[in-house]
């Protein structure tokens, strides 16, 4: 996402799941007033660049914090493959994050093994189903750290 002015003019594609797309659109249009809190947890909107299409893609995700960084989990409900947003940020770690009304550029990185060992219990404390998702799949579920630029 090297050209930020181009990004502002481009309309992102929302998640293919209708309920996620609707949540994301409400979040963005209300500047987080409707959607930041969801089912008792906090969510953010992550915008990535599609690794094949080149189009902007956005998803609402449950998050935690680690000092000044935001943390999300690429659980995909325990599906066998990683979610597309994770593959996108692995290809291009320059992302945009919206937390409430605050929209900012960030760089995404997969947590190192020691970081993940520390962050996983904190994320499970926020959303206990992350442990259920881990039991449903053979893949190593990535934890992603989003650091403001």
Secondary structure, 3 states (H helix, E strand, C coil): CCCHHHHHHCCCEECCCHHHHHHHHHHHHCCCCCCCEECCEEEEEEEEECCCCCCEEEEEEECEEECCEEEEECCHHHCCCCCHHHHHHHHCCEEEEEECCEEEEEEEEECCHHHHHHHHHHHHHHCCHHHHHHHHCCCCCCEEEEEEC
